[in-house]
Amino acid sequence: MPPANPITPSSTLDHESYMRLAISEARKSPPQPTNFCVGAVLVNERTGDILATGYTLELPGNTHAEQCALQKYAEAHELPEERVGEVLPPQCAVYTTMEPCAQRLSGNLPCVDRLLRARREQDGKAVGVVKVFSGVREPETFVGENVGRKRLGDGGVECILVSGFEEEILGVATAGHVKE
């Protein structure tokens, strides 16, 4: 298991604390003009435990925040990231500063596909990643309209926009971008 995170929200429904932690993770991303600085937190909704965190470019390669969180949790269980759904607790949520990508210009697997792969059916119930909380929608800077919310919803993952953090998140996300 990954080490316990020093920030522990007071309840399983403390969206503000989880989103603040995701913003803190996003601030660790190296600013570049070709990507957004995003943070993600993987949470066990039943217990409120933080299972893993991630941020853009945290791990080798052109890695995204959600990808890093899933990969770190999988590695802690000695599995490749594509099998993380096998070991996730029944009700997991991902808090991400920006909605997950549905397209990667790099050709890498989009985060939407990774999250859908981390959800499975067990005894007629959805388990693994069942909710995604996002702080902002993805600006159309790189790939145009993001259809990730629709794809996640169609795949049985509930998508919730957490308001109140937009200005802060976009300021962090676009660090390194040329401002006009």
Residue pairs with C-beta under 8 A, 6 or more apart in sequence:
1 76
2 51
2 52
2 72
2 73
2 76
4 50
5 21
5 50
5 53
7 17
7 20
7 21
7 24
7 50
8 48
8 50
9 17
9 18
9 21
9 48
9 50
10 17
11 48
12 43
12 45
12 46
12 47
12 48
14 48
15 95
15 133
15 162
16 162
16 164
18 41
18 43
18 50
18 93
18 95
18 133
19 95
19 97
19 133
19 135
19 162
19 165
21 39
21 41
21 50
21 53
21 95
22 39
22 40
22 41
22 53
22 65
22 95
22 96
22 97
22 135
23 39
23 97
23 135
23 165
23 168
23 169
23 172
24 39
25 39
25 40
25 41
25 53
25 54
25 55
25 65
25 97
26 37
26 38
26 39
26 55
26 56
26 65
26 97
26 169
26 172
26 173
27 37
27 39
27 55
27 172
28 39
28 55
28 58
29 35
29 37
29 38
29 39
29 55
29 56
29 57
29 58
29 65
29 172
29 175
30 37
30 56
30 57
30 176
31 37
31 175
31 176
31 177
32 57
32 176
33 176
33 177
33 178
34 142
35 56
35 57
35 62
35 142
36 56
36 98
36 138
36 139
36 141
36 173
36 174
37 55
37 56
37 172
37 173
37 174
37 175
37 176
38 55
38 56
38 64
38 65
38 66
38 96
38 97
38 98
38 173
39 53
39 54
39 55
39 56
39 65
39 96
39 97
39 172
40 53
40 54
40 55
40 65
40 66
40 68
40 69
40 94
40 95
40 96
40 97
41 50
41 52
41 53
41 69
41 94
41 95
41 96
42 50
42 51
42 52
42 53
42 54
42 69
42 70
42 73
42 92
42 93
42 94
42 129
43 49
43 50
43 51
43 92
43 93
43 94
43 95
44 51
44 89
44 91
44 92
45 91
45 92
45 93
45 130
45 131
46 89
46 90
46 91
47 89
51 69
51 73
51 88
51 89
51 92
52 69
52 70
52 72
52 73
52 76
53 68
53 69
53 72
54 63
54 64
54 65
54 66
54 67
54 68
54 69
54 70
54 71
54 72
55 65
55 68
56 63
56 64
56 65
56 68
57 63
58 65
58 68
59 67
59 68
59 71
59 72
61 108
62 104
62 106
62 108
63 71
64 100
64 101
64 104
64 111
65 96
65 97
65 111
66 94
66 96
66 100
66 111
66 114
66 115
67 81
67 108
67 109
67 111
67 114
69 94
70 81
70 84
70 114
70 115
70 118
71 81
71 84
73 84
73 87
73 88
74 80
74 81
74 82
74 83
74 84
74 87
75 81
77 84
77 87
79 86
79 87
81 114
82 117
84 117
84 118
84 128
85 117
85 118
85 119
85 120
85 128
85 129
86 120
88 118
88 127
88 128
88 129
89 127
89 128
90 122
90 125
90 127
90 128
91 127
91 130
91 131
92 118
92 128
92 129
92 130
92 131
93 129
93 130
93 131
93 132
93 133
94 100
94 115
94 129
94 131
94 132
94 133
95 133
95 162
96 132
96 133
96 134
96 135
97 134
97 135
97 136
97 165
97 169
97 172
97 173
98 134
98 135
98 136
98 137
98 138
98 169
98 173
99 132
99 134
99 136
99 137
99 138
99 146
99 148
99 149
99 159
100 110
100 111
100 112
100 114
100 115
100 132
100 134
100 148
100 152
101 110
101 111
101 112
101 138
101 143
101 146
101 148
102 110
102 112
102 143
102 146
102 147
102 148
102 151
103 110
103 143
103 146
104 110
105 142
105 143
110 148
111 148
112 148
112 151
112 152
115 129
115 132
115 152
115 157
116 151
116 152
116 155
116 157
118 128
118 129
119 126
119 127
119 128
119 129
119 130
119 155
119 156
119 157
120 126
120 127
120 128
121 127
126 156
129 157
130 156
130 157
130 158
131 157
131 158
131 159
131 160
132 152
132 157
132 158
132 159
132 160
133 160
133 161
133 162
134 149
134 159
134 160
134 161
134 162
135 161
135 162
135 165
135 166
135 169
136 161
136 165
136 166
136 169
136 170
136 173
137 146
137 149
137 161
138 146
138 148
139 170
139 173
139 174
140 146
141 177
149 159
152 159
153 159
